[in-house]
Amino acid sequence: MRRPHTTPTCGAKRFIEAKGLVVCPGSIDRLGQSELALLIDNRSLSKLSQGITTEITGEGASAAAQNQRTLAQLQPGLDQYHLKVDWTTLAEYFARLEKSGTPLNIGTYVGASQIREAILGDRIESLHPQELDKMKALVEQAMQAGAFGLPPLEQAIRKITSLTGTARTLAGSRSIERRVLR
């Protein structure tokens, strides 16, 4: 390896000549779904082998809020991996993830369907004002723990608007996506 005289090495012990090569930072998976998988196997080999170093999760469901309603369907599928959901908030999830370690940079939205399920379970009917207030409180709690805001939403946009307002007041983003189904 030949070191060009015009390139400062800043005291580097090793210099890699990259002329004619592509040097690229890691890729971002904007629709990641590895929140729980990272706690089962924190190596994230499939992501890293694709060059993904950052994952954004929380599309629909998210790692929090968790309670008896959300865990009723989730936990049985995790039992085979010996993973126990022992957090209820996003802050507690991040603490758990930090403890187990991950090679990825992780960011998350707060999943609107997760918030709805935490308050309503599988109930389909309209929200009562008190339930909407509880949902807003969960969004606020997740935003304070580092959530980016709410993800693109496909349905119930009018009902969710007040939740995005909560995210926005805490410097979060909102991303509303409408799809036409044929």
N, CA and C atoms as an extended XYZ file, in Angstrom:
546
Properties=species:S:1:pos:R:3:atomname:S:1:resname:S:1:resid:I:1 pbc="F F F"
N         0.844       -1.165        0.000 N   MET     1
C         0.000        0.000        0.000 CA  MET     1
C         0.895        1.236        0.000 C   MET     1
N         0.619        2.153       -0.914 N   ARG     2
C         1.430        3.361       -1.031 CA  ARG     2
C         0.662        4.539       -0.468 C   ARG     2
N         1.292        5.319        0.345 N   ARG     3
C         0.654        6.474        0.976 CA  ARG     3
C         0.965        7.731        0.159 C   ARG     3
N        -0.092        8.376       -0.416 N   PRO     4
C         0.157        9.617       -1.168 CA  PRO     4
C         0.659       10.715       -0.230 C   PRO     4
N         1.539       11.555       -0.734 N   HIS     5
C         2.112       12.614        0.087 CA  HIS     5
C         1.105       13.709        0.412 C   HIS     5
N         0.048       13.833       -0.373 N   THR     6
C        -0.900       14.933       -0.177 CA  THR     6
C        -2.025       14.586        0.794 C   THR     6
N        -2.119       13.345        1.244 N   THR     7
C        -3.211       12.935        2.127 CA  THR     7
C        -2.741       12.928        3.571 C   THR     7
N        -3.340       13.796        4.408 N   PRO     8
C        -2.960       13.769        5.819 CA  PRO     8
C        -3.528       12.516        6.487 C   PRO     8
N        -2.765       11.882        7.323 N   THR     9
C        -3.218       10.659        7.992 CA  THR     9
C        -3.637       10.925        9.428 C   THR     9
N        -3.430       12.121        9.914 N   CYS    10
C        -3.825       12.487       11.286 CA  CYS    10
C        -3.317       11.480       12.306 C   CYS    10
N        -2.148       10.959       12.107 N   GLY    11
C        -1.571       10.034       13.068 CA  GLY    11
C        -2.136        8.628       12.994 C   GLY    11
N        -2.847        8.310       11.913 N   ALA    12
C        -3.442        6.979       11.781 CA  ALA    12
C        -2.350        5.920       11.708 C   ALA    12
N        -2.617        4.764       12.322 N   LYS    13
C        -1.678        3.650       12.270 CA  LYS    13
C        -1.774        2.911       10.952 C   LYS    13
N        -2.934        3.020       10.316 N   ARG    14
C        -3.153        2.302        9.060 CA  ARG    14
C        -3.832        3.228        8.066 C   ARG    14
N        -3.408        3.185        6.831 N   PHE    15
C        -3.997        3.985        5.771 CA  PHE    15
C        -4.515        3.032        4.704 C   PHE    15
N        -5.753        3.210        4.289 N   ILE    16
C        -6.333        2.354        3.254 CA  ILE    16
C        -6.571        3.194        2.011 C   ILE    16
N        -5.962        2.820        0.918 N   GLU    17
C        -6.153        3.513       -0.348 CA  GLU    17
C        -7.497        3.083       -0.927 C   GLU    17
N        -8.430        4.020       -1.095 N   ALA    18
C        -9.778        3.708       -1.576 CA  ALA    18
C       -10.036        4.285       -2.962 C   ALA    18
N        -9.001        4.714       -3.645 N   LYS    19
C        -9.175        5.280       -4.983 CA  LYS    19
C        -9.806        4.229       -5.904 C   LYS    19
N       -10.890        4.631       -6.570 N   GLY    20
C       -11.583        3.720       -7.473 CA  GLY    20
C       -12.581        2.802       -6.773 C   GLY    20
N       -12.703        2.925       -5.460 N   LEU    21
C       -13.637        2.105       -4.694 CA  LEU    21
C       -14.769        2.978       -4.154 C   LEU    21
N       -15.819        2.364       -3.707 N   VAL    22
C       -16.923        3.084       -3.096 CA  VAL    22
C       -16.803        2.960       -1.579 C   VAL    22
N       -16.792        4.092       -0.912 N   VAL    23
C       -16.796        4.120        0.545 CA  VAL    23
C       -18.169        4.653        0.945 C   VAL    23
N       -18.880        3.843        1.679 N   CYS    24
C       -20.276        4.167        1.964 CA  CYS    24
C       -20.584        3.968        3.444 C   CYS    24
N       -21.298        4.915        4.041 N   PRO    25
C       -21.736        4.680        5.418 CA  PRO    25
C       -22.803        3.593        5.421 C   PRO    25
N       -23.150        3.104        6.574 N   GLY    26
C       -24.173        2.063        6.670 CA  GLY    26
C       -25.517        2.525        6.161 C   GLY    26
N       -26.320        1.571        5.726 N   SER    27
C       -27.657        1.862        5.224 CA  SER    27
C       -28.652        1.921        6.374 C   SER    27
N       -29.800        2.529        6.090 N   ILE    28
C       -30.867        2.658        7.086 CA  ILE    28
C       -32.064        1.843        6.623 C   ILE    28
N       -32.543        0.972        7.488 N   ASP    29
C       -33.781        0.233        7.239 CA  ASP    29
C       -34.898        1.027        7.901 C   ASP    29
N       -35.694        1.709        7.088 N   ARG    30
C       -36.735        2.594        7.624 CA  ARG    30
C       -38.007        1.853        8.014 C   ARG    30
N       -38.098        0.576        7.713 N   LEU    31
C       -39.281       -0.208        8.067 CA  LEU    31
C       -38.883       -1.447        8.850 C   LEU    31
N       -37.927       -1.292        9.724 N   GLY    32
C       -37.424       -2.424       10.494 CA  GLY    32
C       -38.470       -2.986       11.439 C   GLY    32
N       -38.342       -4.239       11.721 N   GLN    33
C       -39.259       -4.921       12.639 CA  GLN    33
C       -38.470       -5.791       13.619 C   GLN    33
N       -37.305       -5.336       14.020 N   SER    34
C       -36.416       -6.169       14.826 CA  SER    34
C       -36.445       -5.874       16.310 C   SER    34
N       -37.432       -5.131       16.787 N   GLU    35
C       -37.437       -4.739       18.191 CA  GLU    35
C       -37.253       -5.930       19.116 C   GLU    35
N       -38.014       -6.987       18.880 N   LEU    36
C       -37.947       -8.161       19.746 CA  LEU    36
C       -36.841       -9.119       19.303 C   LEU    36
N       -36.615       -9.215       18.013 N   ALA    37
C       -35.564      -10.103       17.501 CA  ALA    37
C       -34.198       -9.726       18.067 C   ALA    37
N       -33.956       -8.443       18.280 N   LEU    38
C       -32.676       -8.008       18.843 CA  LEU    38
C       -32.479       -8.482       20.275 C   LEU    38
N       -33.577       -8.761       20.965 N   LEU    39
C       -33.470       -9.279       22.324 CA  LEU    39
C       -33.323      -10.800       22.336 C   LEU    39
N       -33.697      -11.439       21.234 N   ILE    40
C       -33.543      -12.891       21.113 CA  ILE    40
C       -32.130      -13.227       20.648 C   ILE    40
N       -31.655      -12.508       19.640 N   ASP    41
C       -30.294      -12.688       19.117 CA  ASP    41
C       -29.771      -11.303       18.756 C   ASP    41
N       -28.965      -10.748       19.607 N   ASN    42
C       -28.553       -9.354       19.442 CA  ASN    42
C       -27.476       -9.131       18.383 C   ASN    42
N       -27.051      -10.165       17.697 N   ARG    43
C       -25.987       -9.996       16.707 CA  ARG    43
C       -26.467       -9.314       15.432 C   ARG    43
N       -27.729       -9.450       15.095 N   SER    44
C       -28.321       -8.805       13.926 CA  SER    44
C       -27.555       -9.096       12.635 C   SER    44
N       -27.207      -10.349       12.455 N   LEU    45
C       -26.367      -10.732       11.322 CA  LEU    45
C       -27.003      -10.445        9.966 C   LEU    45
N       -28.302      -10.665        9.831 N   SER    46
C       -28.924      -10.435        8.522 CA  SER    46
C       -28.900       -8.958        8.151 C   SER    46
N       -29.094       -8.091        9.102 N   LYS    47
C       -29.044       -6.645        8.818 CA  LYS    47
C       -27.615       -6.225        8.465 C   LYS    47
N       -26.668       -6.616        9.294 N   LEU    48
C       -25.289       -6.200        9.072 CA  LEU    48
C       -24.724       -6.742        7.765 C   LEU    48
N       -25.113       -7.968        7.399 N   SER    49
C       -24.591       -8.530        6.147 CA  SER    49
C       -25.142       -7.799        4.926 C   SER    49
N       -26.215       -7.048        5.105 N   GLN    50
C       -26.763       -6.225        4.022 CA  GLN    50
C       -26.238       -4.791        4.075 C   GLN    50
N       -25.388       -4.498        5.049 N   GLY    51
C       -24.850       -3.154        5.186 CA  GLY    51
C       -25.736       -2.228        5.992 C   GLY    51
N       -26.759       -2.768        6.636 N   ILE    52
C       -27.670       -1.959        7.445 CA  ILE    52
C       -27.065       -1.764        8.826 C   ILE    52
N       -26.903       -0.513        9.205 N   THR    53
C       -26.349       -0.201       10.519 CA  THR    53
C       -27.334        0.581       11.388 C   THR    53
N       -28.426        1.032       10.775 N   THR    54
C       -29.451        1.785       11.503 CA  THR    54
C       -30.811        1.235       11.135 C   THR    54
N       -31.648        1.057       12.132 N   GLU    55
C       -33.001        0.558       11.891 CA  GLU    55
C       -34.004        1.466       12.582 C   GLU    55
N       -35.044        1.820       11.843 N   ILE    56
C       -36.155        2.593       12.380 CA  ILE    56
C       -37.337        1.640       12.493 C   ILE    56
N       -37.872        1.500       13.693 N   THR    57
C       -38.952        0.559       13.943 CA  THR    57
C       -40.213        1.313       14.357 C   THR    57
N       -41.242        0.559       14.708 N   GLY    58
C       -42.464        1.161       15.221 CA  GLY    58
C       -43.528        1.406       14.173 C   GLY    58
N       -43.415        0.790       13.041 N   GLU    59
C       -44.426        0.906       11.997 CA  GLU    59
C       -45.617        0.045       12.409 C   GLU    59
N       -46.688        0.655       12.846 N   GLY    60
C       -47.857       -0.099       13.318 CA  GLY    60
C       -47.687       -0.468       14.767 C   GLY    60
N       -47.048       -1.590       15.021 N   ALA    61
C       -46.761       -2.001       16.397 CA  ALA    61
C       -45.395       -1.441       16.795 C   ALA    61
N       -45.172       -1.347       18.088 N   SER    62
C       -43.876       -0.890       18.584 CA  SER    62
C       -43.544       -1.637       19.865 C   SER    62
N       -42.335       -1.467       20.336 N   ALA    63
C       -41.882       -2.192       21.525 CA  ALA    63
C       -42.643       -1.788       22.782 C   ALA    63
N       -43.262       -0.645       22.773 N   ALA    64
C       -44.039       -0.173       23.931 CA  ALA    64
C       -45.169        0.708       23.398 C   ALA    64
N       -46.192        0.849       24.072 N   ALA    65
C       -46.513        0.459       25.423 CA  ALA    65
C       -46.948       -1.010       25.473 C   ALA    65
N       -46.542       -1.677       26.555 N   GLN    66
C       -46.929       -3.070       26.762 CA  GLN    66
C       -47.750       -3.158       28.046 C   GLN    66
N       -48.773       -3.984       27.995 N   ASN    67
C       -49.578       -4.273       29.177 CA  ASN    67
C       -50.267       -5.624       28.955 C   ASN    67
N       -51.180       -5.990       29.825 N   GLN    68
C       -51.848       -7.298       29.698 CA  GLN    68
C       -52.557       -7.442       28.356 C   GLN    68
N       -53.143       -6.368       27.858 N   ARG    69
C       -53.855       -6.438       26.573 CA  ARG    69
C       -52.903       -6.741       25.415 C   ARG    69
N       -51.772       -6.051       25.371 N   THR    70
C       -50.847       -6.249       24.252 CA  THR    70
C       -50.105       -7.570       24.365 C   THR    70
N       -49.846       -7.992       25.598 N   LEU    71
C       -49.074       -9.223       25.800 CA  LEU    71
C       -49.894      -10.497       25.609 C   LEU    71
N       -51.201      -10.387       25.667 N   ALA    72
C       -52.051      -11.578       25.539 CA  ALA    72
C       -51.767      -12.330       24.240 C   ALA    72
N       -51.586      -11.613       23.154 N   GLN    73
C       -51.281      -12.252       21.872 CA  GLN    73
C       -49.783      -12.372       21.622 C   GLN    73
N       -49.007      -11.441       22.136 N   LEU    74
C       -47.573      -11.402       21.852 CA  LEU    74
C       -46.759      -12.452       22.600 C   LEU    74
N       -46.955      -12.572       23.894 N   GLN    75
C       -46.092      -13.403       24.727 CA  GLN    75
C       -46.072      -14.882       24.330 C   GLN    75
N       -47.203      -15.491       24.001 N   PRO    76
C       -47.133      -16.918       23.619 CA  PRO    76
C       -46.178      -17.191       22.450 C   PRO    76
N       -46.090      -16.285       21.501 N   GLY    77
C       -45.163      -16.456       20.383 CA  GLY    77
C       -43.713      -16.274       20.769 C   GLY    77
N       -43.460      -15.573       21.867 N   LEU    78
C       -42.090      -15.338       22.318 CA  LEU    78
C       -41.587      -16.405       23.275 C   LEU    78
N       -42.516      -17.170       23.850 N   ASP    79
C       -42.129      -18.192       24.823 CA  ASP    79
C       -41.155      -19.209       24.233 C   ASP    79
N       -41.329      -19.554       22.947 N   GLN    80
C       -40.423      -20.531       22.325 CA  GLN    80
C       -38.978      -20.024       22.259 C   GLN    80
N       -38.805      -18.695       22.341 N   TYR    81
C       -37.461      -18.101       22.328 CA  TYR    81
C       -36.978      -17.751       23.733 C   TYR    81
N       -37.779      -18.090       24.726 N   HIS    82
C       -37.452      -17.803       26.122 CA  HIS    82
C       -37.270      -16.301       26.358 C   HIS    82
N       -38.072      -15.515       25.645 N   LEU    83
C       -38.044      -14.069       25.815 CA  LEU    83
C       -39.274      -13.639       26.602 C   LEU    83
N       -39.035      -13.009       27.708 N   LYS    84
C       -40.116      -12.497       28.556 CA  LYS    84
C       -40.139      -10.987       28.422 C   LYS    84
N       -41.272      -10.453       28.020 N   VAL    85
C       -41.426       -9.003       27.949 CA  VAL    85
C       -41.562       -8.499       29.382 C   VAL    85
N       -40.508       -7.868       29.865 N   ASP    86
C       -40.483       -7.400       31.247 CA  ASP    86
C       -40.420       -5.870       31.310 C   ASP    86
N       -40.929       -5.229       30.278 N   TRP    87
C       -41.002       -3.781       30.240 CA  TRP    87
C       -42.424       -3.381       29.855 C   TRP    87
N       -42.792       -2.182       30.214 N   THR    88
C       -44.090       -1.642       29.813 CA  THR    88
C       -43.923       -0.353       29.010 C   THR    88
N       -42.835        0.361       29.243 N   THR    89
C       -42.617        1.646       28.582 CA  THR    89
C       -41.458        1.557       27.585 C   THR    89
N       -41.378        2.544       26.728 N   LEU    90
C       -40.279        2.601       25.773 CA  LEU    90
C       -38.946        2.811       26.488 C   LEU    90
N       -38.941        3.594       27.542 N   ALA    91
C       -37.710        3.801       28.317 CA  ALA    91
C       -37.205        2.475       28.890 C   ALA    91
N       -38.118        1.655       29.397 N   GLU    92
C       -37.728        0.350       29.943 CA  GLU    92
C       -37.243       -0.586       28.837 C   GLU    92
N       -37.874       -0.521       27.653 N   TYR    93
C       -37.414       -1.336       26.520 CA  TYR    93
C       -35.986       -0.940       26.140 C   TYR    93
N       -35.741        0.365       26.003 N   PHE    94
C       -34.394        0.815       25.634 CA  PHE    94
C       -33.360        0.388       26.676 C   PHE    94
N       -33.725        0.429       27.950 N   ALA    95
C       -32.804       -0.024       29.005 CA  ALA    95
C       -32.504       -1.507       28.835 C   ALA    95
N       -33.515       -2.285       28.519 N   ARG    96
C       -33.329       -3.727       28.302 CA  ARG    96
C       -32.446       -3.972       27.081 C   ARG    96
N       -32.703       -3.227       25.996 N   LEU    97
C       -31.911       -3.373       24.773 CA  LEU    97
C       -30.461       -2.974       25.020 C   LEU    97
N       -30.256       -1.917       25.746 N   GLU    98
C       -28.896       -1.470       26.062 CA  GLU    98
C       -28.155       -2.506       26.902 C   GLU    98
N       -28.872       -3.129       27.810 N   LYS    99
C       -28.263       -4.156       28.666 CA  LYS    99
C       -27.813       -5.369       27.847 C   LYS    99
N       -28.634       -5.792       26.887 N   SER   100
C       -28.274       -6.956       26.068 CA  SER   100
C       -27.309       -6.581       24.950 C   SER   100
N       -27.311       -5.314       24.554 N   GLY   101
C       -26.402       -4.838       23.511 CA  GLY   101
C       -26.945       -5.079       22.115 C   GLY   101
N       -26.555       -4.222       21.205 N   THR   102
C       -26.930       -4.370       19.805 CA  THR   102
C       -25.893       -3.665       18.938 C   THR   102
N       -25.574       -4.230       17.784 N   PRO   103
C       -24.628       -3.556       16.892 CA  PRO   103
C       -25.301       -2.486       16.035 C   PRO   103
N       -26.623       -2.372       16.125 N   LEU   104
C       -27.367       -1.423       15.299 CA  LEU   104
C       -27.680       -0.142       16.060 C   LEU   104
N       -27.831        0.916       15.311 N   ASN   105
C       -28.411        2.142       15.837 CA  ASN   105
C       -29.915        1.960       15.704 C   ASN   105
N       -30.662        2.152       16.773 N   ILE   106
C       -32.102        1.912       16.760 CA  ILE   106
C       -32.851        3.203       17.047 C   ILE   106
N       -33.824        3.471       16.214 N   GLY   107
C       -34.768        4.559       16.448 CA  GLY   107
C       -36.154        3.984       16.290 C   GLY   107
N       -37.129        4.585       16.930 N   THR   108
C       -38.472        4.030       16.824 CA  THR   108
C       -39.535        5.110       16.805 C   THR   108
N       -40.555        4.817       16.067 N   TYR   109
C       -41.802        5.564       16.193 CA  TYR   109
C       -42.581        4.910       17.321 C   TYR   109
N       -43.617        5.567       17.772 N   VAL   110
C       -44.540        4.924       18.699 CA  VAL   110
C       -45.703        4.445       17.821 C   VAL   110
N       -45.881        3.146       17.769 N   GLY   111
C       -46.885        2.567       16.881 CA  GLY   111
C       -48.296        2.911       17.321 C   GLY   111
N       -49.036        3.555       16.441 N   ALA   112
C       -50.407        3.961       16.780 CA  ALA   112
C       -51.284        2.748       17.078 C   ALA   112
N       -51.085        1.663       16.343 N   SER   113
C       -51.894        0.473       16.625 CA  SER   113
C       -51.508       -0.137       17.966 C   SER   113
N       -50.244       -0.007       18.345 N   GLN   114
C       -49.788       -0.497       19.658 CA  GLN   114
C       -50.463        0.301       20.777 C   GLN   114
N       -50.503        1.606       20.603 N   ILE   115
C       -51.132        2.474       21.603 CA  ILE   115
C       -52.616        2.166       21.704 C   ILE   115
N       -53.244        2.009       20.563 N   ARG   116
C       -54.679        1.702       20.554 CA  ARG   116
C       -54.951        0.360       21.240 C   ARG   116
N       -54.133       -0.653       20.918 N   GLU   117
C       -54.324       -1.970       21.526 CA  GLU   117
C       -54.094       -1.936       23.035 C   GLU   117
N       -53.137       -1.127       23.476 N   ALA   118
C       -52.860       -1.035       24.912 CA  ALA   118
C       -54.068       -0.495       25.683 C   ALA   118
N       -54.849        0.344       25.040 N   ILE   119
C       -56.007        0.934       25.711 CA  ILE   119
C       -57.294        0.182       25.405 C   ILE   119
N       -57.486       -0.222       24.160 N   LEU   120
C       -58.754       -0.838       23.752 CA  LEU   120
C       -58.700       -2.346       23.589 C   LEU   120
N       -57.510       -2.929       23.563 N   GLY   121
C       -57.410       -4.345       23.236 CA  GLY   121
C       -57.836       -4.552       21.793 C   GLY   121
N       -58.615       -5.566       21.534 N   ASP   122
C       -59.081       -5.848       20.171 CA  ASP   122
C       -60.423       -5.196       19.852 C   ASP   122
N       -60.911       -4.378       20.740 N   ARG   123
C       -62.201       -3.729       20.535 CA  ARG   123
C       -62.154       -2.805       19.325 C   ARG   123
N       -63.156       -2.873       18.468 N   ILE   124
C       -63.176       -2.111       17.225 CA  ILE   124
C       -63.973       -0.808       17.343 C   ILE   124
N       -64.822       -0.705       18.306 N   GLU   125
C       -65.726        0.441       18.385 CA  GLU   125
C       -64.999        1.757       18.615 C   GLU   125
N       -65.751        2.828       18.560 N   SER   126
C       -65.202        4.178       18.699 CA  SER   126
C       -64.568        4.401       20.074 C   SER   126
N       -63.646        5.333       20.065 N   LEU   127
C       -62.968        5.721       21.306 CA  LEU   127
C       -63.862        6.612       22.161 C   LEU   127
N       -63.776        6.440       23.449 N   HIS   128
C       -64.383        7.368       24.391 CA  HIS   128
C       -63.337        8.442       24.699 C   HIS   128
N       -63.757        9.627       25.054 N   PRO   129
C       -62.780       10.696       25.333 CA  PRO   129
C       -61.729       10.312       26.368 C   PRO   129
N       -62.113        9.574       27.408 N   GLN   130
C       -61.149        9.169       28.439 CA  GLN   130
C       -60.100        8.220       27.854 C   GLN   130
N       -60.529        7.355       26.928 N   GLU   131
C       -59.588        6.428       26.293 CA  GLU   131
C       -58.607        7.189       25.414 C   GLU   131
N       -59.092        8.184       24.694 N   LEU   132
C       -58.217        9.000       23.870 CA  LEU   132
C       -57.199        9.732       24.743 C   LEU   132
N       -57.620       10.211       25.892 N   ASP   133
C       -56.691       10.874       26.820 CA  ASP   133
C       -55.606        9.908       27.292 C   ASP   133
N       -55.977        8.660       27.568 N   LYS   134
C       -54.990        7.653       27.970 CA  LYS   134
C       -54.010        7.376       26.834 C   LYS   134
N       -54.525        7.327       25.596 N   MET   135
C       -53.653        7.108       24.442 CA  MET   135
C       -52.677        8.266       24.276 C   MET   135
N       -53.178        9.480       24.448 N   LYS   136
C       -52.306       10.650       24.361 CA  LYS   136
C       -51.199       10.585       25.413 C   LYS   136
N       -51.547       10.156       26.607 N   ALA   137
C       -50.550       10.048       27.678 CA  ALA   137
C       -49.475        9.020       27.317 C   ALA   137
N       -49.867        7.904       26.691 N   LEU   138
C       -48.879        6.897       26.278 CA  LEU   138
C       -47.975        7.431       25.170 C   LEU   138
N       -48.540        8.192       24.238 N   VAL   139
C       -47.720        8.803       23.180 CA  VAL   139
C       -46.733        9.782       23.811 C   VAL   139
N       -47.209       10.596       24.730 N   GLU   140
C       -46.329       11.548       25.395 CA  GLU   140
C       -45.200       10.843       26.139 C   GLU   140
N       -45.530        9.771       26.836 N   GLN   141
C       -44.526        8.995       27.578 CA  GLN   141
C       -43.473        8.435       26.623 C   GLN   141
N       -43.906        7.899       25.490 N   ALA   142
C       -42.963        7.346       24.507 CA  ALA   142
C       -42.114        8.449       23.884 C   ALA   142
N       -42.721        9.592       23.611 N   MET   143
C       -41.958       10.710       23.044 CA  MET   143
C       -40.877       11.170       24.021 C   MET   143
N       -41.199       11.227       25.279 N   GLN   144
C       -40.221       11.652       26.275 CA  GLN   144
C       -39.101       10.629       26.434 C   GLN   144
N       -39.369        9.380       26.053 N   ALA   145
C       -38.344        8.332       26.120 CA  ALA   145
C       -37.519        8.261       24.843 C   ALA   145
N       -37.856        9.079       23.839 N   GLY   146
C       -37.035        9.122       22.633 CA  GLY   146
C       -37.699        8.696       21.348 C   GLY   146
N       -38.989        8.390       21.351 N   ALA   147
C       -39.664        8.026       20.101 CA  ALA   147
C       -39.625        9.213       19.139 C   ALA   147
N       -39.600        8.918       17.831 N   PHE   148
C       -39.545        9.960       16.811 CA  PHE   148
C       -40.893       10.638       16.585 C   PHE   148
N       -41.957        9.979       16.949 N   GLY   149
C       -43.293       10.475       16.660 CA  GLY   149
C       -44.147        9.302       16.221 C   GLY   149
N       -45.165        9.588       15.431 N   LEU   150
C       -46.032        8.531       14.914 CA  LEU   150
C       -45.617        8.175       13.498 C   LEU   150
N       -45.734        6.897       13.132 N   PRO   151
C       -45.341        6.457       11.790 CA  PRO   151
C       -46.411        6.795       10.762 C   PRO   151
N       -46.129        6.507        9.491 N   PRO   152
C       -47.166        6.664        8.472 CA  PRO   152
C       -48.389        5.830        8.845 C   PRO   152
N       -49.542        6.423        8.736 N   LEU   153
C       -50.771        5.747        9.125 CA  LEU   153
C       -51.629        5.495        7.895 C   LEU   153
N       -52.267        4.360        7.860 N   GLU   154
C       -53.071        4.006        6.710 CA  GLU   154
C       -54.560        4.189        6.943 C   GLU   154
N       -54.986        4.225        8.174 N   GLN   155
C       -56.412        4.323        8.437 CA  GLN   155
C       -56.667        5.113        9.703 C   GLN   155
N       -57.890        5.470        9.905 N   ALA   156
C       -58.333        6.190       11.105 CA  ALA   156
C       -57.587        7.501       11.300 C   ALA   156
N       -57.305        8.220       10.216 N   ILE   157
C       -56.497        9.433       10.306 CA  ILE   157
C       -57.182       10.493       11.155 C   ILE   157
N       -58.466       10.649       11.033 N   ARG   158
C       -59.160       11.667       11.841 CA  ARG   158
C       -59.046       11.377       13.329 C   ARG   158
N       -59.172       10.107       13.706 N   LYS   159
C       -59.090        9.749       15.125 CA  LYS   159
C       -57.673        9.929       15.660 C   LYS   159
N       -56.708        9.728       14.802 N   ILE   160
C       -55.309        9.755       15.226 CA  ILE   160
C       -54.738       11.179       15.243 C   ILE   160
N       -55.400       12.107       14.581 N   THR   161
C       -54.870       13.468       14.476 CA  THR   161
C       -54.507       14.048       15.831 C   THR   161
N       -55.326       13.821       16.821 N   SER   162
C       -55.016       14.380       18.140 CA  SER   162
C       -53.785       13.723       18.751 C   SER   162
N       -53.506       12.459       18.403 N   LEU   163
C       -52.288       11.817       18.906 CA  LEU   163
C       -51.055       12.432       18.253 C   LEU   163
N       -51.149       12.737       16.950 N   THR   164
C       -49.999       13.353       16.288 CA  THR   164
C       -49.746       14.740       16.855 C   THR   164
N       -50.815       15.418       17.287 N   GLY   165
C       -50.635       16.714       17.941 CA  GLY   165
C       -49.826       16.580       19.208 C   GLY   165
N       -50.060       15.522       19.970 N   THR   166
C       -49.281       15.267       21.182 CA  THR   166
C       -47.820       15.044       20.832 C   THR   166
N       -47.565       14.259       19.795 N   ALA   167
C       -46.180       14.015       19.368 CA  ALA   167
C       -45.529       15.316       18.914 C   ALA   167
N       -46.279       16.122       18.164 N   ARG   168
C       -45.725       17.363       17.633 CA  ARG   168
C       -45.362       18.335       18.757 C   ARG   168
N       -46.183       18.409       19.799 N   THR   169
C       -45.886       19.347       20.887 CA  THR   169
C       -44.583       18.995       21.586 C   THR   169
N       -44.119       17.761       21.432 N   LEU   170
C       -42.864       17.338       22.056 CA  LEU   170
C       -41.753       17.205       21.020 C   LEU   170
N       -41.847       17.997       19.945 N   ALA   171
C       -40.832       18.086       18.894 CA  ALA   171
C       -40.706       16.817       18.084 C   ALA   171
N       -41.765       16.036       18.006 N   GLY   172
C       -41.754       14.834       17.176 CA  GLY   172
C       -42.277       15.128       15.796 C   GLY   172
N       -42.178       14.153       14.948 N   SER   173
C       -42.698       14.308       13.598 CA  SER   173
C       -43.983       13.523       13.464 C   SER   173
N       -44.702       13.807       12.432 N   ARG   174
C       -45.848       12.975       12.092 CA  ARG   174
C       -45.765       12.726       10.611 C   ARG   174
N       -46.115       11.553       10.234 N   SER   175
C       -46.037       11.177        8.835 CA  SER   175
C       -47.323       10.434        8.507 C   SER   175
N       -48.174       11.083        7.728 N   ILE   176
C       -49.452       10.483        7.391 CA  ILE   176
C       -49.401       10.056        5.926 C   ILE   176
N       -49.708        8.803        5.717 N   GLU   177
C       -49.649        8.227        4.377 CA  GLU   177
C       -51.028        7.676        4.042 C   GLU   177
N       -51.525        7.999        2.883 N   ARG   178
C       -52.806        7.468        2.443 CA  ARG   178
C       -52.548        6.553        1.246 C   ARG   178
N       -53.161        5.403        1.264 N   ARG   179
C       -53.004        4.471        0.152 CA  ARG   179
C       -54.367        4.185       -0.449 C   ARG   179
N       -54.372        4.031       -1.724 N   VAL   180
C       -55.602        3.685       -2.420 CA  VAL   180
C       -55.586        2.179       -2.645 C   VAL   180
N       -56.587        1.513       -2.112 N   LEU   181
C       -56.699        0.070       -2.295 CA  LEU   181
C       -57.643       -0.198       -3.445 C   LEU   181
N       -57.258       -1.021       -4.360 N   ARG   182
C       -58.098       -1.344       -5.517 CA  ARG   182
C       -58.753       -2.676       -5.344 C   ARG   182
